[in-house]
Amino acid sequence: MNDLLDNFIDTKGFNLESYDSYLKDLDFYLYKEIKNGYLVVIFSKEGEELSQIESFKNHSLKNNINFYLINIIMANQGYRFNDYGLNNYSEIILFENGEALFQDEIGENIFADKVKKKAKKLSLKERLKTMPITSSIIVINILIYLLTAFFSRSFNIDIWILIFFGAKVNELISQGQVYRLITSAFLHGNLIHVFFNMYALFNIGGLIEKVLGKKSFLIIYFFSAFTSSFLSYSFNPSVSVGASGAIFGLLGALVVLSLLGNENINKGLLYNILMIIGINLVIGFAGRNIIDNFGHIGGLIGGLLSTWPLVRLAKRKKNL
């Protein structure tokens, strides 16, 4: 809290003042003069925000203050903005890990520098700790790749080694080795293949895991891996491996989250996601089976189909 106050006072030019608030440990507010009065920042706790607003309103009436009020609410993950129907009012949700959600540009403008500074302080190790499931899958993929490289005596993995370790082989799946629909998602053909897939997983997987949670992330990832391999099995006779189908499923999850208006997903991200999907599919269809496009499409479908009900179910539970 002290760092936050110092940022507002020293960097943003706010002044600190006390008032008779509902929450005695948050009996202060920040203010600075604007065109038609004052821009005021108060602090609340989850579940007590409305009482805190009323306390400041009483204070403003006694002192004849015209203001635009920003309420910084300290809350747990999953908390959403309130709709009080108030004029000249907006909220900033501040989570325990220092991350923030903004209801409008006014709050974002006065708070953005602080958020950016916090984000820059996260080391690679700290970032990996925030996405334990994604990190574990990355480690498993890398270890399996190194193991296949050891047996192949090369960074370009021998196809027979890939088949032995569980690549998607249609004839073997037809004979009952259905596990290959999943194991193939943990195999890669060369160093570039595993690097780019793990890089994509690191950037996309962490976001999905953070927004939807560990269980939902696992469901989406493995369901997308299965639908990816299944569509490839149905339409592509070639041997195939790779996590890209599951990663396309995560891209599908981002599409669903963007369409449903999740506060953690920038709506402008949807255009970029669709561009990435489109470019990869075009390259795949032009690549003469170098890229398993049916696997990509299958993974994308799996991500869309699995994410939609998971998000709807989470919202329903929250409203109960």
Backbone bond lengths (Angstrom), bond angles and torsions (degrees), N, CA, C in turn:
res aa  C-N    CA-C-N  psi(-1)  N-CA   C-N-CA  omega(-1)  CA-C   N-CA-C  phi
1 M - - - 1.461 - - 1.526 111.63 -
2 N 1.341 116.24 -42.58 1.465 119.81 -179.72 1.528 112.10 -59.93
3 D 1.357 116.17 -41.02 1.468 120.01 178.14 1.523 110.85 -62.78
4 L 1.342 115.30 -39.48 1.463 120.32 -179.19 1.524 110.20 -65.42
5 L 1.334 116.48 -45.55 1.461 120.27 178.90 1.522 111.55 -63.55
6 D 1.334 116.08 -41.46 1.468 119.85 178.37 1.516 110.97 -60.40
7 N 1.346 116.49 -38.31 1.462 120.33 179.84 1.530 111.03 -64.19
8 F 1.334 116.70 -44.24 1.461 120.31 179.50 1.530 111.43 -65.55
9 I 1.329 116.61 -41.55 1.468 120.70 -175.01 1.528 111.60 -77.31
10 D 1.336 116.44 -49.18 1.467 120.24 -174.10 1.521 113.26 -79.72
11 T 1.338 116.07 -37.12 1.465 120.25 -174.79 1.526 113.44 -97.37
12 K 1.334 116.11 -38.34 1.465 120.32 -173.44 1.514 114.06 -97.51
13 G 1.336 116.86 -9.23 1.457 119.66 176.41 1.513 115.13 80.81
14 F 1.325 118.69 22.28 1.459 121.89 178.17 1.531 110.64 -83.85
15 N 1.317 114.56 157.12 1.463 122.44 173.20 1.524 108.86 -109.08
16 L 1.323 116.36 153.57 1.457 121.84 -178.94 1.522 109.78 -108.32
17 E 1.344 116.69 133.60 1.460 121.97 -179.54 1.529 108.85 -141.61
18 S 1.325 116.94 149.91 1.464 121.08 177.95 1.527 110.36 -97.71
19 Y 1.336 116.27 159.20 1.469 121.43 175.06 1.521 108.79 -155.91
20 D 1.319 116.45 167.94 1.458 122.03 -177.86 1.526 108.58 -83.03
21 S 1.355 116.21 87.42 1.464 120.68 -173.62 1.516 111.68 -95.35
22 Y 1.325 114.93 163.16 1.471 121.70 177.15 1.523 110.30 -63.96
23 L 1.333 116.97 -39.33 1.462 122.33 178.99 1.526 108.58 -98.08
24 K 1.323 116.28 110.47 1.454 120.74 -173.11 1.534 113.10 -66.05
25 D 1.345 116.91 -25.12 1.468 118.89 178.35 1.519 112.03 -84.71
26 L 1.346 117.11 -3.48 1.467 121.61 177.11 1.525 109.16 -127.93
27 D 1.341 115.48 44.89 1.463 120.69 -175.29 1.531 111.86 -90.22
28 F 1.325 116.01 50.10 1.461 121.03 179.27 1.520 109.33 -148.48
29 Y 1.290 116.35 158.76 1.463 121.10 175.67 1.520 109.54 -143.77
30 L 1.326 114.85 160.32 1.460 122.23 178.17 1.520 108.84 -109.06
31 Y 1.298 116.85 144.91 1.462 118.46 179.90 1.531 110.30 -151.08
32 K 1.311 114.39 152.65 1.466 120.48 168.52 1.522 108.10 -150.20
33 E 1.306 115.26 152.50 1.457 120.87 -174.22 1.524 111.07 -74.46
34 I 1.334 115.72 135.84 1.468 122.56 173.86 1.525 107.76 -126.46
35 K 1.311 117.75 -173.91 1.461 122.37 -170.47 1.529 113.18 -56.92
36 N 1.319 118.16 -48.21 1.466 120.88 -174.23 1.524 113.33 -111.05
37 G 1.299 117.96 25.39 1.450 119.95 -179.18 1.516 111.67 149.25
38 Y 1.348 115.81 -124.68 1.454 120.93 -176.93 1.527 111.27 -134.90
39 L 1.317 114.96 143.90 1.462 121.42 168.93 1.527 106.23 -92.74
40 V 1.326 116.39 118.86 1.459 121.69 -172.26 1.525 110.16 -118.19
41 V 1.315 115.65 137.39 1.465 122.18 177.16 1.524 108.39 -119.66
42 I 1.339 116.75 121.90 1.460 120.99 173.20 1.525 108.85 -115.22
43 F 1.318 116.17 167.64 1.458 121.54 -177.49 1.524 109.86 -123.67
44 S 1.348 115.57 135.99 1.463 120.79 -179.02 1.519 110.12 -134.08
45 K 1.329 114.76 168.83 1.461 121.57 173.42 1.526 109.05 -114.53
46 E 1.303 116.02 152.92 1.456 121.43 -179.97 1.531 110.54 -53.53
47 G 1.339 116.11 127.93 1.455 121.72 179.01 1.519 113.94 91.78
48 E 1.331 118.26 -11.90 1.459 121.62 -177.39 1.520 112.06 -125.47
49 E 1.333 115.85 14.28 1.453 120.59 -174.63 1.529 112.82 -67.44
50 L 1.337 117.79 -38.18 1.466 120.14 -177.43 1.529 111.36 -68.38
51 S 1.335 116.56 -39.28 1.471 120.08 177.25 1.524 110.89 -63.53
52 Q 1.320 116.10 -37.08 1.462 120.39 178.88 1.531 111.10 -67.12
53 I 1.342 115.90 -38.17 1.470 120.54 177.33 1.525 109.79 -62.32
54 E 1.332 116.61 -45.64 1.461 120.74 -179.44 1.527 111.17 -62.41
55 S 1.345 115.92 -37.63 1.470 119.31 177.99 1.516 110.87 -60.60
56 F 1.334 116.23 -44.35 1.464 118.31 -178.96 1.525 111.37 -71.05
57 K 1.335 117.63 -34.04 1.467 119.72 176.46 1.528 110.95 -59.94
58 N 1.332 116.28 -43.50 1.466 120.05 177.79 1.528 111.06 -61.19
59 H 1.329 115.14 -41.29 1.466 120.04 178.07 1.533 110.93 -62.88
60 S 1.317 116.83 -42.20 1.461 120.64 -178.06 1.520 111.73 -67.65
61 L 1.347 117.57 -35.49 1.465 120.92 178.62 1.533 110.87 -65.73
62 K 1.334 115.91 -40.49 1.465 120.06 -179.96 1.520 111.35 -65.75
63 N 1.339 116.16 -31.18 1.463 120.48 -174.25 1.528 113.01 -108.61
64 N 1.354 115.77 6.20 1.475 121.33 176.26 1.531 111.97 54.09
65 I 1.356 115.70 54.15 1.464 122.04 -177.83 1.524 110.02 -101.66
66 N 1.326 117.83 125.86 1.469 122.09 168.84 1.530 107.59 -93.08
67 F 1.315 116.68 130.67 1.468 117.16 -170.90 1.522 112.13 -151.64
68 Y 1.326 113.65 157.82 1.474 122.91 163.76 1.522 105.10 -107.91
69 L 1.323 116.82 122.37 1.456 120.93 -171.21 1.536 111.85 -102.83
70 I 1.330 115.27 128.22 1.464 121.85 172.20 1.519 107.79 -113.09
71 N 1.326 115.63 124.83 1.460 121.62 -177.24 1.529 108.87 -106.47
72 I 1.324 117.31 112.62 1.468 121.17 176.15 1.521 107.84 -90.11
73 I 1.341 115.41 113.17 1.465 121.46 -174.45 1.524 109.27 -104.65
74 M 1.305 116.53 119.18 1.466 121.54 177.40 1.525 108.24 -84.65
75 A 1.335 116.27 115.45 1.463 119.95 -169.22 1.524 111.17 -141.92
76 N 1.329 114.93 170.26 1.454 122.47 176.17 1.518 110.15 -86.68
77 Q 1.337 115.99 161.93 1.464 121.08 177.92 1.524 110.09 -56.50
78 G 1.341 116.34 139.81 1.458 121.07 179.96 1.519 113.05 99.09
79 Y 1.328 117.97 -12.88 1.464 121.77 178.75 1.524 109.67 -65.89
80 R 1.328 116.87 142.58 1.456 121.87 -178.35 1.526 110.64 -122.83
81 F 1.322 116.15 163.19 1.451 121.89 -178.81 1.530 111.62 -64.78
82 N 1.349 115.83 149.78 1.460 122.15 177.71 1.528 110.09 -93.65
83 D 1.312 115.37 152.86 1.464 120.51 177.00 1.528 108.21 -117.98
84 Y 1.337 115.91 85.03 1.458 120.84 -178.77 1.526 112.29 -89.41
85 G 1.329 117.29 -8.58 1.454 120.67 -179.03 1.519 113.40 68.40
86 L 1.337 117.08 28.00 1.468 121.46 -178.34 1.521 111.27 -89.84
87 N 1.332 115.04 143.52 1.465 119.66 174.09 1.523 109.80 -83.78
88 N 1.317 115.94 152.14 1.474 121.68 177.37 1.527 111.71 52.97
89 Y 1.323 114.21 46.65 1.468 119.25 -177.16 1.529 109.67 -145.49
90 S 1.322 116.31 138.94 1.464 120.71 172.44 1.522 109.03 -151.84
91 E 1.337 115.66 167.74 1.456 121.00 -173.98 1.526 111.55 -124.32
92 I 1.312 114.19 151.34 1.463 123.05 167.73 1.519 105.74 -124.15
93 I 1.327 116.38 125.60 1.466 120.36 176.88 1.515 107.77 -96.13
94 L 1.312 116.54 122.89 1.464 122.54 -177.44 1.519 109.11 -113.70
95 F 1.347 116.61 115.58 1.456 121.99 -179.05 1.529 110.58 -87.90
96 E 1.332 115.03 165.63 1.465 120.74 -176.01 1.521 112.80 -60.72
97 N 1.349 117.19 -30.55 1.465 120.23 -177.78 1.531 112.77 -82.85
98 G 1.342 116.87 4.81 1.455 120.27 177.04 1.515 114.74 93.63
99 E 1.331 117.05 -6.78 1.458 120.00 178.43 1.519 109.93 -77.43
100 A 1.332 115.71 155.76 1.459 119.66 -176.52 1.521 111.28 -138.87
101 L 1.348 115.64 149.15 1.456 123.12 172.53 1.524 107.63 -115.51
102 F 1.338 116.15 140.66 1.458 120.35 -175.07 1.520 110.04 -116.96
103 Q 1.343 115.49 135.67 1.455 120.19 179.37 1.519 112.03 -81.54
104 D 1.323 117.22 -26.23 1.461 120.27 178.05 1.531 110.04 -153.54
105 E 1.323 115.04 177.85 1.462 120.48 -175.98 1.526 112.61 -70.29
106 I 1.317 117.45 -25.24 1.474 119.67 -179.39 1.519 109.67 -63.51
107 G 1.335 116.25 -49.20 1.457 120.16 177.99 1.512 112.11 -63.40
108 E 1.318 116.32 -40.19 1.462 120.11 -178.98 1.522 111.31 -64.97
109 N 1.325 116.74 -39.32 1.461 120.29 -177.65 1.519 112.65 -65.86
110 I 1.332 117.09 -36.59 1.467 118.40 -177.94 1.523 112.06 -84.44
111 F 1.347 116.80 -10.57 1.469 119.64 -172.71 1.515 112.78 -118.55
112 A 1.335 117.74 -16.85 1.466 122.63 -169.25 1.510 113.50 -58.22
113 D 1.337 118.42 -42.02 1.456 120.24 -177.84 1.517 111.88 -60.52
114 K 1.328 116.03 -37.54 1.464 120.39 179.79 1.516 110.52 -66.75
115 V 1.333 116.57 -41.49 1.461 120.28 179.82 1.520 110.81 -64.63
116 K 1.323 116.43 -42.28 1.465 119.74 -178.93 1.526 111.24 -63.54
117 K 1.330 116.46 -40.31 1.452 119.81 179.36 1.518 111.14 -61.93
118 K 1.353 116.97 -40.31 1.459 120.26 179.70 1.525 110.91 -65.66
119 A 1.330 116.26 -41.46 1.459 120.25 -178.23 1.524 111.22 -63.35
120 K 1.347 117.22 -37.40 1.453 120.93 -178.04 1.522 112.31 -67.64
121 K 1.333 117.33 -23.54 1.451 121.04 -177.13 1.525 112.98 -76.98
122 L 1.341 116.92 -15.50 1.457 119.95 -178.75 1.533 110.25 -71.20
123 S 1.313 116.31 121.07 1.461 120.93 175.45 1.523 109.05 -80.92
124 L 1.334 116.45 170.59 1.457 120.69 177.69 1.524 110.49 -58.90
125 K 1.333 116.62 -42.48 1.465 120.97 179.96 1.522 111.17 -62.45
126 E 1.331 116.79 -41.97 1.468 120.99 179.38 1.521 110.99 -67.41
127 R 1.323 116.36 -38.51 1.461 119.30 179.33 1.522 110.93 -66.15
128 L 1.336 117.08 -39.92 1.464 120.53 178.29 1.521 111.32 -62.86
129 K 1.337 116.45 -32.94 1.466 120.20 179.31 1.522 111.75 -67.27
130 T 1.333 117.23 -26.05 1.463 120.31 179.88 1.524 112.24 -78.27
131 M 1.335 117.73 -10.10 1.469 121.05 179.40 1.525 109.63 -136.63
132 P 1.331 117.89 69.75 1.464 121.73 -173.44 1.528 114.54 -62.53
133 I 1.340 117.98 -36.91 1.473 120.31 -179.21 1.522 110.38 -70.21
134 T 1.321 116.43 -46.54 1.470 120.63 177.34 1.521 110.41 -58.70
135 S 1.332 116.57 -45.17 1.465 121.15 -179.69 1.518 111.28 -61.46
136 S 1.331 116.48 -41.05 1.474 120.75 -179.90 1.523 111.33 -64.28
137 I 1.331 116.80 -42.40 1.468 120.42 179.19 1.524 110.37 -65.14
138 I 1.322 117.05 -39.25 1.473 120.81 177.24 1.524 110.37 -61.21
139 V 1.331 116.42 -46.43 1.470 121.04 -179.77 1.524 110.42 -61.81
140 I 1.326 117.53 -44.34 1.473 121.40 -179.88 1.524 109.98 -60.52
141 N 1.334 117.14 -45.50 1.469 120.74 179.47 1.522 111.70 -60.53
142 I 1.327 116.43 -43.28 1.471 120.26 -178.70 1.525 110.77 -66.83
143 L 1.335 116.59 -42.71 1.468 120.05 179.84 1.530 111.54 -63.54
144 I 1.321 116.75 -41.79 1.467 120.22 178.47 1.526 110.11 -65.62
145 Y 1.339 116.50 -39.94 1.464 118.82 177.54 1.525 110.83 -61.26
146 L 1.325 117.22 -45.61 1.464 121.15 179.99 1.527 111.04 -62.68
147 L 1.331 115.97 -36.58 1.465 119.52 178.30 1.526 110.84 -66.20
148 T 1.315 117.63 -44.47 1.473 120.75 178.90 1.529 110.42 -67.76
149 A 1.340 117.40 -33.58 1.464 120.67 176.88 1.528 110.70 -66.09
150 F 1.345 115.83 -37.25 1.464 120.54 178.65 1.531 110.41 -63.05
151 F 1.323 116.67 -46.66 1.461 120.11 -179.31 1.532 111.97 -71.04
152 S 1.342 115.65 -29.02 1.475 119.20 178.77 1.524 111.69 -82.63
153 R 1.354 115.79 -15.23 1.464 122.11 -175.33 1.521 110.88 56.51
154 S 1.314 114.53 34.53 1.465 120.42 -178.67 1.524 108.46 -165.93
155 F 1.341 115.95 153.77 1.462 119.55 174.43 1.519 111.55 -77.71
156 N 1.342 116.71 -14.82 1.459 121.08 170.42 1.527 107.65 -93.17
157 I 1.312 116.22 109.31 1.461 120.97 -168.37 1.526 111.38 -73.95
158 D 1.322 115.55 131.95 1.461 122.86 176.97 1.527 109.53 -62.75
159 I 1.332 117.01 134.48 1.459 121.21 -176.70 1.523 112.48 -60.82
160 W 1.350 116.88 -31.97 1.462 119.56 -179.68 1.528 110.90 -72.38
161 I 1.323 116.11 -29.82 1.474 120.09 174.52 1.522 109.15 -68.00
162 L 1.330 117.08 -42.54 1.459 121.26 177.88 1.523 111.15 -61.40
163 I 1.330 116.20 -41.80 1.464 119.94 178.72 1.523 110.58 -64.82
164 F 1.340 116.53 -41.21 1.461 121.02 179.62 1.535 111.07 -62.55
165 F 1.329 116.69 -37.46 1.459 120.99 -176.89 1.536 113.37 -85.01
166 G 1.340 118.11 -5.04 1.467 118.86 172.87 1.504 116.60 118.67
167 A 1.339 118.26 28.41 1.464 120.47 177.08 1.528 110.97 -62.34
168 K 1.335 115.29 160.82 1.460 119.84 176.47 1.526 108.72 -75.17
169 V 1.333 116.40 108.89 1.462 123.59 176.86 1.519 106.46 -124.30
170 N 1.319 116.97 112.04 1.468 120.96 -171.87 1.518 113.51 -55.74
171 E 1.338 116.88 -43.45 1.463 120.05 -177.76 1.532 111.49 -61.98
172 L 1.334 116.61 -40.94 1.466 120.61 -179.15 1.533 111.32 -71.71
173 I 1.316 116.73 -35.67 1.469 120.03 176.17 1.517 109.98 -65.01
174 S 1.331 116.50 -40.59 1.465 120.74 178.45 1.523 111.61 -63.74
175 Q 1.327 116.29 -26.13 1.465 120.97 178.65 1.525 112.58 -84.22
176 G 1.331 116.83 -0.28 1.450 119.65 175.39 1.515 115.91 116.63
177 Q 1.332 118.45 -3.28 1.467 120.43 -179.09 1.541 109.93 -85.54
178 V 1.335 113.93 63.93 1.469 121.23 -174.84 1.531 111.93 -66.00
179 Y 1.326 117.24 -23.31 1.467 120.35 -179.54 1.523 112.36 -57.92
180 R 1.333 116.86 -21.48 1.461 120.76 -179.89 1.532 112.77 -64.73
181 L 1.330 116.41 -20.12 1.463 119.80 176.96 1.521 111.36 -65.84
182 I 1.336 117.10 -21.54 1.464 121.87 177.44 1.527 111.83 -105.59
183 T 1.325 116.92 -45.15 1.473 119.45 -175.74 1.521 112.45 -62.67
184 S 1.315 117.18 -28.96 1.468 119.86 179.87 1.528 112.00 -63.38
185 A 1.337 116.68 -23.77 1.470 120.98 -179.56 1.524 112.49 -74.62
186 F 1.342 117.50 -8.39 1.463 121.34 -179.98 1.532 112.17 -109.45
187 L 1.327 116.05 12.18 1.469 121.29 -179.79 1.520 110.24 -117.22
188 H 1.343 115.33 147.56 1.464 120.29 179.93 1.521 110.20 -139.43
189 G 1.338 114.79 149.04 1.451 119.79 -171.83 1.508 116.13 -82.82
190 N 1.339 117.80 -25.14 1.458 120.65 -179.62 1.524 109.92 -160.74
191 L 1.317 115.88 178.20 1.454 121.60 -174.56 1.530 111.80 -64.28
192 I 1.330 117.15 -41.87 1.468 120.81 179.69 1.525 110.19 -63.80
193 H 1.327 115.85 -40.84 1.464 122.06 -179.37 1.527 110.71 -58.56
194 V 1.318 117.82 -51.21 1.459 121.34 -177.47 1.534 110.85 -70.64
195 F 1.326 117.18 -36.04 1.469 119.72 -178.34 1.524 111.34 -63.17
196 F 1.331 117.13 -50.96 1.464 119.43 -176.76 1.521 112.15 -68.24
197 N 1.331 117.36 -36.37 1.462 118.90 177.01 1.531 111.47 -66.01
198 M 1.327 117.50 -41.69 1.462 120.07 -179.85 1.526 111.24 -71.52
199 Y 1.309 117.00 -32.81 1.463 120.22 176.23 1.529 109.84 -64.33
200 A 1.332 116.29 -43.85 1.471 120.52 177.88 1.521 110.80 -64.66
201 L 1.328 116.52 -42.39 1.469 120.48 179.47 1.517 111.08 -63.23
202 F 1.316 117.40 -40.33 1.463 122.26 179.42 1.530 110.79 -59.70
203 N 1.327 117.64 -42.34 1.454 121.59 -176.07 1.519 113.70 -81.63
204 I 1.334 116.96 -35.52 1.467 119.98 -177.36 1.523 111.26 -91.30
205 G 1.328 116.37 -43.34 1.462 120.45 -175.17 1.510 113.47 -61.46
206 G 1.334 116.45 -40.50 1.453 119.73 -179.24 1.523 112.16 -60.85
207 L 1.321 116.82 -38.73 1.457 121.22 -179.84 1.527 110.96 -66.86
208 I 1.351 116.70 -44.97 1.464 120.57 179.68 1.523 110.57 -64.29
209 E 1.327 116.78 -43.01 1.467 120.71 179.94 1.519 111.19 -62.10
210 K 1.319 116.54 -39.50 1.463 121.51 -179.46 1.529 111.00 -67.83
211 V 1.328 116.96 -42.53 1.465 121.21 -174.42 1.526 111.71 -76.56
212 L 1.342 117.23 -44.18 1.460 120.78 -173.14 1.526 114.25 -101.73
213 G 1.332 117.82 -15.82 1.456 120.28 -179.45 1.523 112.20 96.50
214 K 1.333 115.33 167.99 1.464 121.71 -173.07 1.530 112.66 -65.79
215 K 1.346 116.42 -48.31 1.470 120.15 -176.09 1.518 111.52 -62.15
216 S 1.322 116.55 -47.24 1.467 120.13 -179.92 1.521 110.91 -63.66
217 F 1.337 116.57 -39.36 1.465 120.13 178.04 1.532 110.47 -59.51
218 L 1.333 116.92 -46.14 1.467 120.99 -179.91 1.519 111.43 -61.84
219 I 1.340 116.80 -42.28 1.468 120.52 179.17 1.516 110.57 -61.09
220 I 1.331 116.35 -47.51 1.473 120.70 -178.51 1.525 110.44 -63.99
221 Y 1.330 116.76 -44.53 1.465 120.30 -175.70 1.529 111.47 -63.60
222 F 1.327 117.06 -50.86 1.463 119.66 -175.45 1.530 111.80 -74.80
223 F 1.322 117.83 -33.62 1.472 119.17 176.15 1.519 110.01 -65.74
224 S 1.338 116.56 -40.48 1.473 120.68 178.55 1.522 110.95 -66.97
225 A 1.337 117.13 -38.26 1.465 120.59 176.77 1.526 110.13 -61.42
226 F 1.344 116.04 -41.21 1.466 120.54 179.82 1.525 111.37 -67.15
227 T 1.357 117.99 -49.20 1.466 119.80 -178.36 1.523 111.12 -65.50
228 S 1.335 116.28 -31.77 1.463 120.52 176.03 1.529 110.86 -61.49
229 S 1.326 115.19 -52.00 1.469 119.86 -178.83 1.525 111.25 -66.87
230 F 1.328 116.38 -35.95 1.465 119.28 -178.05 1.526 111.60 -66.06
231 L 1.344 116.55 -42.66 1.469 118.54 178.96 1.520 110.16 -68.54
232 S 1.323 116.62 -36.97 1.459 120.69 176.37 1.533 110.17 -63.80
233 Y 1.325 116.39 -43.28 1.472 121.59 177.33 1.533 110.92 -60.02
234 S 1.321 116.19 -36.53 1.459 121.22 -176.44 1.528 113.05 -75.50
235 F 1.349 116.81 -30.67 1.467 118.51 -171.58 1.527 115.04 -127.20
236 N 1.316 118.17 -11.62 1.456 120.38 -177.69 1.528 109.73 -121.37
237 P 1.330 118.21 112.02 1.467 120.24 -176.68 1.526 114.49 -76.38
238 S 1.319 118.01 -10.35 1.469 121.16 -175.35 1.528 111.90 -75.82
239 V 1.324 114.88 154.51 1.460 121.27 171.37 1.526 107.80 -66.62
240 S 1.333 117.35 135.70 1.467 118.73 -179.80 1.519 111.03 -144.62
241 V 1.332 114.40 152.01 1.463 122.33 178.75 1.528 108.47 -144.94
242 G 1.336 116.70 165.37 1.458 120.72 171.79 1.516 114.23 127.38
243 A 1.316 114.84 153.31 1.466 122.10 -178.99 1.527 112.51 -88.78
244 S 1.326 117.84 1.86 1.465 119.77 -173.44 1.522 112.82 -64.11
245 G 1.330 118.04 -31.26 1.461 120.21 177.22 1.515 111.40 -63.00
246 A 1.338 116.55 -45.53 1.467 120.69 177.35 1.527 110.71 -64.23
247 I 1.335 116.98 -36.62 1.466 121.14 179.07 1.530 110.29 -67.61
248 F 1.323 117.26 -37.23 1.465 120.13 173.63 1.523 110.43 -62.45
249 G 1.341 116.26 -33.29 1.458 119.87 174.90 1.513 111.72 -62.60
250 L 1.342 117.04 -38.44 1.461 120.88 177.12 1.531 111.03 -67.67
251 L 1.336 116.58 -34.95 1.468 119.75 174.36 1.526 109.65 -63.47
252 G 1.338 116.18 -39.69 1.463 120.14 175.65 1.513 111.54 -61.55
253 A 1.328 116.55 -37.75 1.470 120.93 177.39 1.525 110.66 -62.73
254 L 1.338 116.93 -40.87 1.469 120.31 177.92 1.526 111.29 -64.09
255 V 1.334 116.64 -36.99 1.464 120.34 177.27 1.527 109.96 -60.82
256 V 1.344 116.85 -46.77 1.466 121.11 -179.83 1.527 110.73 -61.96
257 L 1.332 116.66 -45.63 1.459 120.34 -179.41 1.527 111.52 -62.54
258 S 1.329 116.57 -37.71 1.466 120.35 177.72 1.524 110.81 -66.23
259 L 1.325 117.01 -43.43 1.466 121.34 -178.84 1.524 112.18 -66.79
260 L 1.337 116.31 -33.78 1.460 120.17 -179.68 1.528 112.33 -85.37
261 G 1.326 116.42 0.24 1.457 120.32 174.15 1.504 114.94 72.75
262 N 1.331 117.80 37.48 1.468 120.33 177.29 1.522 109.84 -64.80
263 E 1.365 116.76 131.90 1.462 120.99 -175.44 1.514 112.92 -64.60
264 N 1.348 117.15 -22.75 1.463 120.27 -178.30 1.521 113.09 -81.68
265 I 1.340 116.42 -10.49 1.460 120.99 -176.92 1.518 109.13 -111.98
266 N 1.310 116.44 120.88 1.455 121.76 176.79 1.526 109.33 -66.20
267 K 1.335 117.09 125.35 1.461 120.24 -177.41 1.521 111.87 -61.47
268 G 1.333 116.20 -28.54 1.457 119.76 177.82 1.512 112.53 -66.55
269 L 1.337 115.90 -16.61 1.459 120.90 179.71 1.523 111.42 -68.79
270 L 1.343 117.61 -26.65 1.455 121.64 -176.36 1.526 111.46 -57.56
271 Y 1.320 117.40 -43.67 1.474 121.20 179.96 1.525 110.26 -60.50
272 N 1.347 116.88 -44.37 1.465 120.61 -179.58 1.526 111.67 -64.61
273 I 1.327 116.39 -38.51 1.471 120.72 178.82 1.522 110.13 -62.54
274 L 1.332 115.79 -47.85 1.467 120.22 -179.17 1.525 110.71 -62.79
275 M 1.338 117.49 -35.79 1.460 121.30 177.23 1.530 110.90 -64.37
276 I 1.340 116.64 -44.62 1.466 121.14 178.92 1.517 110.57 -60.69
277 I 1.340 115.99 -45.76 1.464 120.79 179.67 1.520 110.29 -61.25
278 G 1.343 116.10 -47.35 1.465 120.36 -177.86 1.519 112.69 -62.63
279 I 1.333 116.67 -44.88 1.464 120.65 -179.30 1.526 110.82 -61.91
280 N 1.343 116.11 -44.58 1.466 119.86 -179.94 1.522 111.98 -63.66
281 L 1.318 117.40 -38.26 1.468 119.94 179.76 1.531 110.92 -69.52
282 V 1.334 116.40 -39.94 1.474 119.64 177.74 1.523 110.26 -62.69
283 I 1.335 116.72 -45.87 1.465 120.52 178.33 1.516 110.44 -60.65
284 G 1.328 115.62 -40.61 1.461 119.83 -179.17 1.509 113.10 -63.77
285 F 1.325 117.60 -43.96 1.465 120.46 -179.35 1.531 112.12 -70.57
286 A 1.339 116.11 -22.11 1.469 120.01 179.54 1.523 111.88 -94.29
287 G 1.331 116.79 -2.57 1.458 119.91 -170.29 1.499 116.49 -94.96
288 R 1.318 118.82 6.40 1.464 121.84 177.26 1.539 111.84 54.05
289 N 1.343 114.58 55.59 1.473 122.03 175.34 1.526 114.48 69.31
290 I 1.347 117.74 6.75 1.465 119.13 175.51 1.528 109.16 -65.07
291 I 1.329 115.46 -38.78 1.459 121.53 177.66 1.523 108.47 -111.68
292 D 1.326 116.14 134.51 1.461 121.46 -179.21 1.520 108.78 -82.71
293 N 1.330 116.77 88.40 1.457 120.03 -176.46 1.518 112.75 -67.30
294 F 1.326 116.76 -32.77 1.461 119.00 177.79 1.529 110.30 -64.38
295 G 1.326 115.51 -34.48 1.456 119.89 175.41 1.518 111.62 -65.18
296 H 1.337 116.37 -40.96 1.456 120.67 178.22 1.529 111.38 -64.25
297 I 1.319 115.46 -46.21 1.473 119.83 179.62 1.522 110.29 -62.91
298 G 1.344 116.32 -43.05 1.462 120.27 178.87 1.510 112.12 -61.35
299 G 1.338 117.05 -41.35 1.456 120.77 177.90 1.513 111.82 -65.21
300 L 1.330 116.69 -42.00 1.464 121.44 178.78 1.528 110.75 -60.62
301 I 1.330 115.86 -45.17 1.468 120.39 177.92 1.531 110.38 -61.15
302 G 1.338 115.93 -43.48 1.465 119.96 179.18 1.520 112.07 -60.44
303 G 1.335 116.79 -41.00 1.462 120.66 178.87 1.520 112.24 -65.32
304 L 1.335 116.20 -41.75 1.465 120.34 178.63 1.527 111.23 -65.03
305 L 1.336 115.96 -45.66 1.467 120.55 -176.07 1.523 112.98 -69.10
306 S 1.325 117.16 -34.99 1.465 119.64 -176.78 1.528 112.58 -84.12
307 T 1.326 117.33 -33.19 1.464 120.09 -175.93 1.520 112.20 -73.36
308 W 1.310 116.81 -41.43 1.462 120.48 -175.89 1.540 112.26 -54.47
309 P 1.354 119.20 -55.39 1.478 118.14 179.71 1.525 113.50 -65.38
310 L 1.337 117.76 -32.38 1.463 120.01 179.51 1.528 111.04 -64.74
311 V 1.329 116.86 -41.90 1.463 120.57 179.07 1.523 110.80 -68.11
312 R 1.344 116.84 -43.19 1.464 120.31 179.29 1.521 111.29 -62.97
313 L 1.340 116.55 -40.24 1.459 121.24 178.86 1.521 111.11 -64.98
314 A 1.327 116.81 -41.31 1.472 120.82 178.98 1.522 110.94 -63.28
315 K 1.329 117.27 -41.18 1.459 120.69 178.89 1.518 111.21 -66.77
316 R 1.350 116.83 -37.50 1.462 120.54 179.42 1.522 111.12 -65.46
317 K 1.334 116.54 -43.11 1.472 120.65 178.57 1.518 111.26 -62.30
318 K 1.326 115.91 -37.64 1.460 120.43 -178.62 1.514 111.44 -66.70
319 N 1.349 116.55 -32.99 1.459 121.01 -176.75 1.526 113.24 -84.68
320 L 1.347 117.20 -8.88 1.470 120.77 179.90 1.524 110.84 -69.85
